Each structure stands twice: as C-alpha cells, then as structure tokens.
Amino acid sequence: MEDWALIRRLSAEGVPKAQIAARLGISRTTVVKAVGSDAPPVYERRPGPTSFTPFQDRVRVLLAEFPEMPATVIAERVGWDGSISWFRENLARLRPQYRRPDPADRLTWTAGDAAQCDLWFPPARIPLEDGSSGLLPVLVITAAHSRFTAGRMIPTRTTEDLLLGSWELIRGLGRVPRRLIWDNETGIGRGGKLAAGVTAFTGTLATRIVQLRPRDPESKGIVERRNGYFETSFMPGRSFSSPADFNAQFTGWLERANGRVVRTLGARPSDLIDADRAAMLPLPAVPPPVGWSRQIRLGRDYYVRLGASDYSVDPAVIGHLVEVRADLDRVQARTGDRAVADHDRVWARGLTVTDPAHLETARRLRQEFRQPRQPGPGSDLFRDLADYDRAFGLITADGQVA
C-alpha cells in the first residue's frame, strides 16, 4: 500500500515511470499498473471449498422457507457437528439473501401533529386495598414534536379506563394533538377497527386514532424509548404504598424530566411544548363520553358489579332502574335525580365495598317486611265490626239491638 501511494505521488510530480521503477527496484509494468489503477491494491483470496460448503445447499433450502430460523435449529436440521461459531458466521453471510427488506423511513414530526401513546408496565408490584399487589399499566402520552411526556397509572387496560386516562392526560396538556398514534392495543382497536366508544371519543376531540401495523416499532419509537428511560431513571430505589402514591411520585418526576435537554433535539421539552400546543386543536366545549356507564334493575342483593368488585346501593330502590357510572376514582349510582351510591373505586379484584348507611337501611327494611301490615281507616281492607252485626241482623239500621 505504501509503494502504491509513493508511485502515484512521484508520477503526479512528473517523475518518469522508468526512473520510478529504478528508484523503487520494481518493474516498469508494476509502475504502469499502479498509476492506472482506480483504487488501492487489495489482497483477494481465491474462494475455495470449506467445511461449510457441503451443507450450504441444504441451508439455503431451509432459509428460503424459514428466513428467521435460529442458527442452532438449522445446524441441527442439516446435521452440522462442527464449530457453531463458524456455522453462524457462514449463515450470517447467507441469511440477508432470503430476508425480505423492511426499510424504516426517517420520520419528522411537525408541531401539534401527533402524540404517541403506549402502556408501560413498571417492574414493581403495587400494593392494593386488600393487601395484595399487582403489576398495573401506566398510560403514557408523548407529544412527538416537543417530546413532552405525561403519564398516569390506571386500574386496567380496558377501553373505559384507557379513554378515561387519555382524557385526563389530554386535559392536563391543555390542547388536543391532531393524531393519537397507537399500536394494536385491544382496548383501542385491532385490525383497523376501533373498539366500542373510541370513535365517539375521537369525534368529540376532533382528532383521529392512527393504528400502526404489526412489527412497526419505529413509528412509535419516541414513546417506546421513554418507557425504557422510566425504568432506568425513575424506578431505581423507589417504593410505592399505593397506586395514588405511584402517580404522585411519577407526576413530580415527569415535571423534572420534561425540563431536561433531549440530546436528539438539543432542547428541553418544557421549552418546546408551547409551540407544540399552539399548533394543536383546542379542547372541546363538552367533555367526551368517557367512563363506565350501565343501567341495571337493582335486585334484592343490593350490590352492583364494576370490573371485578361489588359496590352497595341504597336498598330502598330495590326493583328500580339504577344508572351506575364510574371513573378512575369514584363509583356512583343514581335513580332519576337521586344519588343512591357513592364509593371510592377499588383497584383490587374480588372486593365487596359496602356503605354502612346501606346496611342500616337494609336492616330496617327487613324488619318492616317481617311485620304484617295493619290496614287503617279508609283502606279497602278496613271494616267496622258493626257492619257485620247489621249484615247478620243483630242490630237495626238505626243502631238498636234487634
């Protein structure tokens, strides 16, 4: 390589080829080839058979049908008993010829255009009301342009809780992104079809849901990287006493995290969010229809089920239609304009939540039911005994004894 560089430099300085050959002790033909070459000289070993060569055709057959088959499985199928490292090296050379390319475009995000949404499951069990603990989802929304992130732990990944959490985070943001980018989360929709209630939600906000095709992590990479950031920067050294405690700590930490410089932007999300908000849509004048809502006729067992737990209702409305509504924090029931239940929502499964006033009402109603009802004056069942005396002729019409 040094001789090649020296030959070309001397030739460029005008030194005759014969003189260069004599000076370096090489043939003039070598000098001519070096001057006329377009690239540095490269040693190329002639390809020859190796220990992998007899297996190559069978490996190609497997790769043609199963391009992602692991190297260890292919080695077993073809009967390879040599070095697995050497087998992997040769397989890595062949595999790209059978993989279908899946290019990822470089994405740019304009202000106000999109927010990426995802569920993050913190690697810590959160204590619940009954003394148990569970791994609970955290809904995360990241504005794609500014990288401003908001998040909240929710009880379940059902449609009702996903929309409740989304509305709370969007309302806290103060504006509505024009697109909400989701993967194929069941509570939002799958296969291009949105879950029940999602269309009404997006219609009220005047936004739209974009569902990504499977195996497309790049299109939601911003929020995915945030989830990894939470696990390395928020979780270490923390403990939580309840979901409410988790949300309090997480919200406070996000305020600081949004004030840190994002390397790819060279700016802080808290500095960019105002421009992002300015290009977003305004919040709707009427809140979107979110939350749990159902109508039932209250039975003798004066409890209603929400999720996997039961909540008591005023027994005085047994047999009446009751409307049950719930959000992330409260479970309420009404019949007409009358409130007949109001409970804190529990996140544990299989609990029975009872209002002591409902127990007292049930006790009083049971006592009244066991006592026979006495007819009073004016009732169809109330008769004066003198009526029977007159009917049998024991007294006259003027009240005299017959």
Buried (B, 14 or more C-beta within 10 A) or exposed (E): EEBBEBBBEBBEEEBEBEEBBEEBEBEBEBBBEBBEEEEEEEEEEEEEEEEBEEBBEBBEEBBEEEBEBEBEEBBEBBEBEEEEEEBBEBBEEBBEEBEEEEEEEEEEBEBBBBBBBBBBEBEBEBBBBEEBEEEBBBBBBBBBBBBBBBBBBBBBBBBBBBBBBBBBBBEEBEBBBBBBBBBBBEBBBBEEEBBEBBEBBBEBBEBBBBBBEEEEEBBBBBBBBBBEEBBEEBBEEEEBEBBEBBBEBBEEBBEEBBEEEBEEEEEBBBBBBEEBBEBBEEBBEEEBEBBBEEEBEBEEEBBBEBBEBBBBBBBBBBEBEBBBBBBBEEBBBBBEEEEBBEBEBBBBBEBEBBBEEBEEBBEEBEEEEEEEEEEEEEEEEEEEEEEEBBEEEEBEEEEEEE
